[in-house]
Amino acid sequence: MIYLKTPEEIEKMQRACDLVSRTLGEVAKHVAPGVTTHKLDSVAREFIMDNGGKPACLGYGGFPGTLCIEVNETVVHGFPSNYALREGDIVGLDCVVELDGYNGDQCYTFPVGEIAPEVMALCQTTKESLYRGIAACKEGKRIGDISNAIQTFCEQRGYTVVREMCGHGIGRKMHEDPEVPNYGRRGIGPLIKNGMCIAIEPMINLGSKNIVIERDGWTCRTRDRKPSAHYEHTVAILDNTTRILTTFDYIEEVLGDRFI
């Protein structure tokens, strides 16, 4: 069932989304060669709790971290660990914050130092596809219009779209209906209505679209171990407009000319 939110509920979600965006802005200060992903996770957890929020991923179904850590070929759901970031890595940091009973969800793929041109192009395309998907998210359209906009943009540039993982509705729960795939046909799927809140999150691969799940039951990586990029915003449909509730502005302030 799709739960449509009132304007008052969307304002509460806006506050949760602002906190998750500020959290990733804080973590961005620490993304550098030699820093462990466990350190990044600790920074996020402390910042969220110091600002009155709850790390929604921590303990969710047994997940051990505040952040889902996505280094290089990891698509989603990687654990924080003692892995120290290396020059040339990319690391996606996916974070969900609960504040006053509502959730905000965001992901950004960070470059670690200088990254290879083909990996930079993957990240730039994936990020742009997020905004293509958001542009297709309009009241009266269908979820498939979002999916197709992302798929078409990425595949025309030679990249592949992960099929098994997708975006989702969001609100009082981290994951609500509807599912928001990153591939599909225009004009199909649930109708986009006023009050709908969804997380749009393209996960795009440099090589094959095929993935594997590691033995921990969570970590999803590309089968061919080529890099994958992941960007995400939470959006709401309100008064016939699509409102992006999260922002990359805090990250951009930290990264400056390294901002993808």
N, C-alpha and C positions, 0 to 999 in steps of 0.2 A: 504494500500500500504506500502511495506517495503522500507524504504529509506536507500540505501547503502552509506556509508560515504567515503570520500576521505582520504588519509593519513593526509592531513592538518587538516581536520575536526576532525579526531581521536586525533590528538595532542591537539586540543582545548578541546576536551572532557577529555583528560588526565589531563589537568589543573583543570577542574571542579571537576574531580574525586579526585584529590589530595586534593583539598580544602574540599570536603565532608569528606574525611578520616581524615584530620587534625581536622576538626570540632568534629567528634566523639571522637578523641583522647583528645581534650580539655574537652569535656563533661565528659569523663571517670574519670577525676580528681575529679568530684563532685558526682559520684554515691556512695551513702553511706546511711546507716540507718538515718532517720530523715530529709533527703533532699526531698523537694517537687518536683514533676514532673514539676511543673511550673518553678521552679528554673532551672532545666536542660534545659528546652525550652528556657529560657532567655539567658543562657550561649551560647547555639547554635546560636541563632539569632544574638547576639552581635558579636560573633566571625566571623560569615559569613560576616556580613556587614562591620566589621572592615577590612576584607581582600578583599573587593571589589566585593563580591558575593551577590546573592539574595536568600533568603530562598524560594525555589520554592513551598513548600507546603503551606506556609502562604497565606491564602486567596483563595487557589485553590478550586473552587467550594464551597466556603464558609468555608473551613477548618480553624480552629482558631489558629493553632500552626505552629511552625517551624519544630518540630519533631512529628512524629506519635509515641505515647507512648503506650507500650504494657506490662502492668504489669500482671504477672502470667497467668490468663486464657484469657487475651486479645490477640487476634491473630494479628490484624492489626487495624490501624486507630483510636487508642485511643487518646482522647484529653489531653493536659496538664491540670493539676488541682492542687488543694491544697493537694492532697493525699501525705502524707509523706512516703517515702520508709521504709520498715521494714526489719529487719534481716530475711533472708531466702527467700525474694522475688527474682524473676527474673524480669528484665525490658528490653524489646526490644526497641531500639531507632532507628527508621527508618528516614533517612534524605535525602533530595534531595537539591542540590545546583545548581543554574544557575550562570554561569560565562561566560561573553562575548558571550552570546547567546546559550550556550550549557549546558547540564545537566549531573550531576553525582549523582548516587543513591547508598546508602549503608545502611545496617542494621546490628546491633550486639546486641545479647541478653546478658546482663550483670548480673552476680550474685551480690546480695546485701548481703555482709557478707558471712556467711557459709550457703550453700543451701543443701537441702536433696539429698542424693546420687542418688535417682531415677530421680530427676530433673536435676542434673548434667549430668547423662547419657543421658537424653533427649537432653540437649543442645549440648553435645559432638557429638551425632549421627547426629543432625540436621546440625551442622557446617560441619561435615565430608561429609554429603550428598551434601552440596553445592559444595565441591571440586570434588565429584564424578560426579555431573552434569557438572561442568566446563570441566572435563577430557573428557566427552562425546561430548562436543561442539567443533566440528571440521568441517572445510570446506569440503563440499560434503556429510556430514551427514544430519540428519533431526532433527527438534526440538523435535520430539518424542523420540529420543535417549537420549536427556538431561532429559526429563520427566521420562522416564523409569528407568534411572540410579538412580535418586533420590528416586522414589517410591520403587523400588526393595530393595535398601539399607536400607531404613527406615522400611518398612513393614517386612522384614526378621528379624528385631530386635524387633518387637512387637509394633511399633508405627503406627500412622495413619496419612494420608496426607490430608490436607484441599483441597477440590475440587474447591470451589467457587472463591478463590483468586489465583493469579498467577503472574509470572514474565512477562516481556514485553520488547519490543523494546524501545530504548531511543536515544535521540539526541537533536535536537533543541526543541523538546517537551519532557516533562517528561514521557508521555506514548505514544508510537508509536507501530505500528505492528512490529513483530508478538507477539501474546500472547505466553507465555512460561509456560505451566502448570507444576505442580510437580508430575503428574501422567500421564500414557499413554503407548502406545506401540512403540517399536522401529520401525524405518523405515517409520513413518508417520509424517505428518505436513510439514511446509515450509522447503525448502532446505536451509541449512546454507551456506552462500556465503561470499566471500571476501568483506569487508566493512560493514558487519552487526555488529551492536552494540546492546547488550541486557543486561537486568538486570535479573540475575538468583537469585531466592529467595525462597528456601524451607520454608514452614510454616508447622510444624510438631507437632502433639498433643500426649500427654501422654495417653489420654483416647480415646473417640470417635472422629471420624473425623467431626461430625456434629457441625455446628456453628449457632449462632443467631446474628442478627443486633439489637443493642440497639435502644431506642426511639430517640436518637439524629440523627439517620440515617447514622452514620459513624462507631461507635465503634463495632467491630466484636469480639465476644468472643466464646469460646467453650461452647456448650450446657450443658455439664456436669460439667463445671467450673473446669476442670482439666487443668494443665499448658500446654502452647503452646510455642514453641521456633521458632525463625525466624532469619536467617542470609542471607546476600545479598552482592553480588559483581556486579559491572558493568564490562562487558567484551567486547572486540572487536576482530573481525577476520581480521587479517592483514597479507598479504604475507604468507598465508597458516599456520599461527600460531594463537593460541588463547591467547590474551593478557589481563591479569587482570588489569583493569585500576584503581580500588580502592585497598586499602590495609588495613589490620588490624594491621600493624606494629606500628602505633601511639598509638593504644589502648593497644597493648602488652607492650609497653614501660611504660605505666602508671600502668597496672594491675600486671605486673611481674608474680609471681607464682599463682596469681588468674586468669590469662588468661586461658580461656577455650580452 
